Every structure is written in structure tokens, then in C-alpha cells.
Amino acid sequence: MSLAIDGWNIPGFETRVDASVKLAGGDMSGFGSFALSSDQGVKPGLITVKTKIPMLDESELAALIAKSKALDENGARVVYTITNALAEAYKIRKAKFDGEVKAIELEEKRAWQVTFKLVEVQSVSEREQQQLDEQASTNAEPQAATSNDDVQNKFNEVEGP
């Protein structure tokens, strides 16, 4: 299965792509509740890639390592657009390198076994929360202004010291 990062195909052969999403929850048994677990939301997705890059393609390995180390103008790791059928099924569109990028020499195949992880950035749940936060802030501004004006008007109506 192939995977592309910003349109750049991950080099190698026998490429395996795994995806996962953690459904966070906590154990509630023993808290006097009938609930056995608590729902703590959906965590960002994780893509694990394993591929073999021929030793003749050392420049391809170097390019992959350079992409994993790349930083944006703010000094944060670069967020890439991911193209892969499995990632699409998990609705993972944007991701950045996470953890270690590991290469092991395979003498019998004259290749490197390369393993790395990509963690989802701006997951569906993060985008939903961002939309809710934006909506809440636009709804809260008029209320705050009106409440303040009401208090000020009542203060002005009162006579005396």
C-alpha cells in the first residue's frame, strides 16, 4: 500500500501502513456509579509505516529523514497532507512525524527496514471543537456587552452618594 506526504511518495518496497485511533475512557468502577467507564473522547489518529528502502537508494532514505526533521517558520514540526486509502478511511488528512524514525540494516536484502509514525493534526474532533469554540465566542460577545451596559445604566439611575 502506498503513502504520499504532500504528494511525495514514500520510497521503498514491501510497504505496510497501519492506522489506529484511541477511544479514550476511564475506569469508573468503584465510584458508586452504575457506569463502568467514562467516555473521554477520540484521540488523534496514528499512522505507522514500515517500508524497506534499497541501500542503492540512500538519497531516498536521506530525503525521508529530512522530511521527518523539517521545521516550519515557527520552529514546530511540519504538518503534511497525507494521501493513502487507509488514512482516508480513518479521515486522517493532516499529520506530522511523531516519535522516532528508525532504520535497521537488512544485510540479506541489501536494504534498510524503515519504521516511522505520523500523528494526526486537526482531527475531526479537534475541528468540531474549534468550530464550537468559535461559535461560543461569537455568541458570548453580545451578551457580555449588553450585561455590562445594563449594570452601568442601573448605576446611573441611582441617586445619592
MONOR-V445995 format. One record per run of one state. SS is the DSSP state (a for helix, b for strand, c for the rest). FROM is the first residue (numbers start at 1). TO is the last residue. If there is no record, write none. Layout:
ss:from:to
SS:FROM:TO
SS:FROM:TO
//
This chain:
ss:from:to
c:1:3
b:4:5
c:6:7
b:8:9
c:10:12
b:13:20
c:21:22
b:23:27
c:28:36
b:37:42
c:43:45
b:46:54
a:55:69
c:70:70
b:71:71
c:72:76
b:77:77
c:78:79
b:80:83
c:84:84
a:85:89
c:90:93
b:94:106
a:107:109
c:110:110
b:111:120
c:121:123
a:124:157
c:158:161
//
